[in-house]
């Protein structure tokens, strides 16, 4: 007896595999985004209140005559003209550039050298690291008082050391020749610690296999430093440079305590002139214009360094 099979329906499409539950994944992604925005909200709110609003207010007030006691009066760009033609503020701009030019690269070089030394199997590394970092976390007022004693023309440590070698004493902070170098030395000494710590962390995160391969190829330690270490430290160097320039342009405490901008404005800085305009002369609109000029200075220097480093340093 013949068995007749059921006809096969060739027109029916094959059954598609079940798709993953996209709505669930979408809901999970949205929940993560909401959680991320919630965690970012305090920082964004803080930046908006304490950075964004004051920056906008300073920009608006920079076009006015404002002395706190009377309402602001619009005066166009007169504050900017006055600031850029004021010989004292221009001297402050020059002094700030000189201070940053010497303190930033010298402190970065010393910090990198110390970090390279501490990255080896050196005894008491933690002690040396702490000793170098202490000036960074010490109050600037305390640092300035210590250096006031060191630079004291009569009983200071520096003149005592010079007298031991037969070198005549100097009025370090009262001399138009030595006041700025004295301030620069203090700035370098105080700023090395943080830079060293950043460089040390970057050095300890570098891949060791690259150095092993270079050693197998016969590369010397000097060649490894210039061909491997320095290029790999480029993101850290960019970060250290930007933060150091900002810190140098914001130098105020040392100037205020050590020299008060003198002698003859040889150590006055942009920040110190802003302070005098705002809190001694009560020219708030003029001080805001000076602050905007300082902000533009820092922005241009940061963008120039970013361009010289080839754009986004994080890609290297």
C-alpha positions as CSV (number, residue, x, y, z in Angstrom):
1,X,0.0,0.0,0.0
2,X,1.5,3.3,-1.1
3,X,2.0,6.1,1.5
4,X,1.1,9.5,0.3
5,X,3.1,12.3,1.9
6,X,1.6,15.7,2.6
7,X,2.5,18.3,0.0
8,X,5.3,20.7,1.0
9,X,4.4,24.4,1.0
10,X,7.3,26.1,-0.7
11,X,5.7,29.5,-0.6
12,X,5.8,29.7,3.3
13,X,8.8,31.9,4.4
14,X,11.3,30.4,6.9
15,X,10.7,31.3,10.5
16,X,13.0,34.2,11.6
17,X,15.0,33.8,14.8
18,X,13.6,35.7,17.7
19,X,15.1,39.2,18.1
20,X,16.6,40.3,21.4
21,X,14.5,42.3,23.7
22,X,15.6,45.8,22.5
23,X,13.2,47.6,24.8
24,X,14.8,46.2,27.9
25,X,18.3,47.1,26.7
26,X,17.1,50.6,25.8
27,X,15.5,51.0,29.2
28,X,18.8,49.9,30.9
29,X,20.8,52.4,28.8
30,X,18.4,55.2,29.6
31,X,18.7,54.3,33.3
32,X,22.5,54.4,33.1
33,X,22.4,57.8,31.4
34,X,20.0,59.2,34.0
35,X,22.3,57.8,36.8
36,X,25.3,59.4,35.1
37,X,23.6,62.8,34.7
38,X,22.5,62.6,38.4
39,X,26.0,62.0,39.6
40,X,27.3,64.8,37.4
41,X,24.7,67.2,38.5
42,X,26.4,68.4,41.7
43,X,29.7,69.2,39.9
44,X,27.9,70.9,37.0
45,X,25.8,72.9,39.4
46,X,28.9,73.9,41.4
47,X,30.7,75.0,38.2
48,X,27.6,76.9,37.0
49,X,27.2,78.8,40.3
50,X,30.8,79.5,41.2
51,X,32.5,79.7,37.7
52,X,29.9,80.3,35.0
53,X,27.8,83.0,36.6
54,X,30.8,85.0,38.0
55,X,32.5,84.8,34.6
56,X,29.4,86.2,32.8
57,X,29.0,88.8,35.5
58,X,32.6,89.8,35.3
59,X,32.3,90.1,31.5
60,X,29.2,92.3,31.8
61,X,30.7,94.5,34.5
62,X,33.9,95.0,32.5
63,X,32.0,97.4,30.3
64,X,30.8,99.6,33.1
65,X,32.0,102.0,35.8
66,X,31.2,100.2,39.0
67,X,32.4,101.0,42.6
68,X,29.9,98.9,44.6
69,X,28.3,102.0,46.2
70,X,26.7,103.4,43.0
71,X,24.8,101.5,40.2
72,X,27.0,100.4,37.3
73,X,27.2,102.8,34.4
74,X,28.0,101.6,30.9
75,X,31.2,103.0,29.4
76,X,31.9,100.7,26.5
77,X,35.5,99.4,26.1
78,X,37.0,102.2,28.1
79,X,38.1,99.9,30.9
80,X,40.0,97.7,28.4
81,X,41.6,100.7,26.8
82,X,42.7,102.0,30.2
83,X,44.1,98.6,31.3
84,X,46.1,98.1,28.1
85,X,47.5,101.6,28.2
86,X,48.2,101.6,32.0
87,X,52.0,101.3,32.4
88,X,51.7,99.6,35.8
89,X,49.3,97.0,34.5
90,X,51.4,96.4,31.5
91,X,54.4,96.0,33.8
92,X,52.3,93.5,35.7
93,X,51.6,91.6,32.4
94,X,55.3,91.5,31.6
95,X,56.3,90.4,35.1
96,X,53.7,87.6,35.0
97,X,55.0,86.4,31.7
98,X,58.6,86.5,33.0
99,X,57.5,84.6,36.2
100,X,55.7,81.9,34.2
101,X,58.5,81.6,31.7
102,X,61.1,80.8,34.3
103,X,59.0,78.9,37.0
104,X,57.0,76.6,34.7
105,X,59.8,74.9,32.6
106,X,62.4,74.9,35.3
107,X,60.0,73.4,37.9
108,X,58.8,70.8,35.3
109,X,62.4,69.8,34.5
110,X,63.3,69.5,38.2
111,X,60.1,67.5,38.9
112,X,60.8,65.1,36.0
113,X,64.3,64.5,37.2
114,X,63.2,63.8,40.8
115,X,60.4,61.5,39.5
116,X,62.9,59.6,37.4
117,X,65.1,59.2,40.5
118,X,62.2,58.1,42.7
119,X,61.0,55.6,40.0
120,X,64.1,53.5,40.7
121,X,64.8,51.1,43.5
122,X,65.9,53.9,45.8
123,X,65.9,53.5,49.6
124,X,63.5,55.6,51.6
125,X,61.6,56.6,48.4
126,X,58.5,57.4,50.5
127,X,60.5,59.7,52.7
128,X,61.9,61.6,49.7
129,X,58.6,61.8,48.0
130,X,57.0,63.2,51.1
131,X,59.8,65.8,51.6
132,X,59.5,67.0,48.0
133,X,55.7,67.2,48.2
134,X,55.4,69.0,51.6
135,X,55.9,72.6,50.2
136,X,52.9,72.0,47.8
137,X,50.5,71.3,50.7
138,X,51.9,73.9,53.1
139,X,50.0,77.1,53.4
140,X,51.5,79.8,51.1
141,X,51.5,82.3,54.0
142,X,53.7,79.9,56.1
143,X,56.0,79.4,53.0
144,X,56.3,83.1,52.5
145,X,57.2,83.7,56.2
146,X,59.9,81.1,56.0
147,X,61.4,82.7,52.9
148,X,61.1,86.1,54.5
149,X,63.5,84.9,57.1
150,X,65.8,83.3,54.5
151,X,65.9,86.5,52.5
152,X,66.3,88.8,55.6
153,X,69.1,91.2,54.8
154,X,70.5,91.1,58.4
155,X,69.7,87.7,60.0
156,X,68.7,85.7,56.9
157,X,70.0,82.2,56.2
158,X,70.9,83.1,52.6
159,X,73.2,86.0,53.5
160,X,74.7,84.0,56.3
161,X,75.7,81.3,53.8
162,X,77.1,83.9,51.4
163,X,79.1,85.6,54.2
164,X,80.7,82.2,55.0
165,X,82.1,82.2,51.4
166,X,83.0,85.9,51.6
167,X,80.2,87.2,49.4
168,X,78.6,90.5,50.4
169,X,75.0,90.4,51.7
170,X,72.2,91.5,49.5
171,X,68.8,93.1,50.1
172,X,67.0,90.4,48.2
173,X,63.4,91.6,48.4
174,X,64.2,95.3,48.4
175,X,66.4,95.3,45.3
176,X,65.0,96.0,41.8
177,X,67.7,93.6,40.5
178,X,67.1,90.6,42.8
179,X,63.4,90.9,43.9
180,X,62.0,89.1,40.9
181,X,64.6,86.3,40.8
182,X,64.0,85.8,44.6
183,X,60.2,85.4,43.9
184,X,60.9,83.0,41.0
185,X,63.1,80.8,43.2
186,X,60.3,80.5,45.8
187,X,57.7,79.7,43.1
188,X,59.9,76.9,41.7
189,X,60.6,75.5,45.1
190,X,56.9,75.4,46.0
191,X,55.6,74.1,42.7
192,X,58.0,71.1,42.2
193,X,56.1,68.7,44.5
194,X,52.8,68.3,42.6
195,X,54.5,68.1,39.2
196,X,56.8,65.4,40.6
197,X,53.9,63.4,41.8
198,X,52.1,63.6,38.5
199,X,55.2,62.6,36.6
200,X,55.9,59.7,39.0
201,X,52.4,58.3,38.6
202,X,52.8,58.6,34.8
203,X,56.2,56.9,34.9
204,X,54.9,54.0,37.0
205,X,52.0,53.4,34.5
206,X,54.3,53.1,31.4
207,X,54.4,49.6,29.8
208,X,57.5,47.7,30.8
209,X,57.6,45.4,27.8
210,X,58.5,48.4,25.6
211,X,61.7,49.0,27.6
212,X,62.5,45.3,27.6
213,X,62.2,45.2,23.8
214,X,64.4,48.3,23.5
215,X,67.0,46.8,25.7
216,X,67.0,43.6,23.6
217,X,67.6,45.8,20.5
218,X,70.6,47.4,22.2
219,X,69.1,50.9,23.0
220,X,70.9,52.8,25.7
221,X,69.1,54.3,28.7
222,X,69.5,57.8,27.2
223,X,68.0,56.6,23.9
224,X,65.2,54.9,25.7
225,X,64.5,58.1,27.6
226,X,64.3,60.4,24.5
227,X,62.6,57.8,22.2
228,X,60.2,56.1,24.6
229,X,59.8,57.8,28.0
230,X,59.4,61.4,26.8
231,X,56.8,60.6,24.0
232,X,54.8,58.4,26.3
233,X,54.8,61.2,28.9
234,X,53.3,63.7,26.5
235,X,49.7,63.6,28.0
236,X,51.1,64.1,31.5
237,X,53.4,66.9,30.3
238,X,50.5,68.7,28.6
239,X,48.5,68.4,31.8
240,X,51.4,69.6,34.0
241,X,52.1,72.5,31.6
242,X,48.6,73.8,31.5
243,X,48.0,73.6,35.2
244,X,51.4,75.1,35.9
245,X,50.8,78.1,33.6
246,X,47.4,78.7,35.2
247,X,49.0,78.5,38.7
248,X,51.8,80.9,37.6
249,X,49.4,83.4,36.2
250,X,47.4,83.3,39.5
251,X,50.4,84.0,41.7
252,X,49.3,86.4,44.4
253,X,50.0,85.3,47.9
254,X,53.8,85.3,47.6
255,X,53.8,88.7,46.0
256,X,51.4,90.1,48.6
257,X,53.5,88.9,51.6
258,X,57.1,89.1,50.3
259,X,57.2,92.3,48.3
260,X,53.7,93.9,48.1
261,X,54.5,94.4,44.4
262,X,57.6,96.4,44.9
263,X,60.2,97.7,44.8
264,X,59.0,100.1,42.1
265,X,56.5,97.6,40.7
266,X,59.3,95.2,39.7
267,X,57.4,92.2,41.2
268,X,53.8,93.3,40.6
269,X,51.6,90.7,38.8
270,X,48.4,90.8,36.9
271,X,46.5,89.2,39.8
272,X,48.0,91.8,42.2
273,X,46.9,94.7,40.0
274,X,43.4,93.2,39.8
275,X,43.4,93.0,43.6
276,X,44.5,96.6,44.0
277,X,41.9,97.8,41.5
278,X,39.1,95.9,43.2
279,X,39.8,96.1,46.9
280,X,42.0,99.2,47.3
281,X,40.6,101.5,44.7
282,X,37.1,100.0,44.5
283,X,37.1,100.1,40.7
284,X,35.2,96.9,40.2
285,X,34.4,97.4,36.5
286,X,38.1,98.1,35.7
287,X,39.2,95.1,37.8
288,X,36.7,92.9,35.8
289,X,38.2,94.1,32.6
290,X,41.7,93.2,33.9
291,X,40.4,89.8,34.9
292,X,39.0,89.2,31.4
293,X,42.4,90.1,29.9
294,X,44.0,87.6,32.2
295,X,41.4,84.9,31.2
296,X,42.2,85.6,27.5
297,X,45.9,85.3,28.2
298,X,45.4,81.8,29.8
299,X,43.0,80.7,27.1
300,X,45.5,81.6,24.3
301,X,48.4,80.0,26.0
302,X,46.4,76.8,26.5
303,X,45.3,76.7,22.9
304,X,48.8,77.4,21.7
305,X,50.3,74.6,23.7
306,X,47.5,72.2,22.6
307,X,48.3,73.1,19.0
308,X,52.1,72.5,19.5
309,X,51.3,69.2,21.1
310,X,49.4,68.0,18.1
311,X,45.8,68.5,19.2
312,X,44.4,66.0,21.7
313,X,47.3,64.8,23.8
314,X,45.3,61.9,25.1
315,X,45.6,60.2,21.7
316,X,49.3,59.6,22.1
